[in-house]
């Protein structure tokens, strides 16, 4: 289940006010983060996806690493 995440939004989340808080977990690895902003959540996604690309590059499944801008 690559690239599968569980996101739990907390009670203080208010999308209209652009306020996000909660917890995110990458299912495959169990790595998780408690986030307090949309930026923290997106940074976690970016880091985990880059780690996946790096692992595939090292294993020879892909030949180039794509840059993901936050």
N, C-alpha and C positions, 0 to 999 in steps of 0.2 A: 504494500500500500504506500507507494512513494508519493510524496507531496500531499499527504492527508493530514489535516489539522483539525483539532477540536478547539473552538473558540467559545468561551463562556463569558458573556457580558455581565458586569456587575450592576447593582441597583442604581449606582450613580451615573450610569451611561445615559447621555442625552444627545442623540444625534443632531437635533436642531441647534444645540449649543456647541456642537462639535466637541463634545466631551465623551471620551471613551475610557473605560476601565474594566478590568477583568483578568482572565487567565487564558493563555493559549498553550496548547500542547501539540507537538509533532508526534503523531501516532507511531510512526516507524521507530523513532529513537527514544521516545519518552522525554525528550528535552522540552522544558516548559518555561514560561515567563509570565509573571504578573505584570501587566501593563497598566499605565495610567494615562496614556494618550494614544491617539491614532498613529502618531509618528513612531512610538515604541513598538506598536503592533506590526506596522509595515516593515520596520527595521528587522524585527525577528524573522518575518517571512523572507526577506531578502537574504539574510545571513544563512538561513536554513537551506534555501534554494541554491545559493552559491556553494554551500558545502556539498550538496548533492551533485552539482555539476563538477566540482573538483574531484569527488570520489569516482564519478563515471570517467573523467579524463584520465585519472590514474589507473583505472582498470582497463583502459583502452576501448571503452564503449562509445566514446565520443572523442573528437580530435581537437576541439577548441572550446575555450571558456568564454561564455558571453557575459558581458558586464551588465549588471542590473543597477540602475540608479534609483535611490530611494525617493 
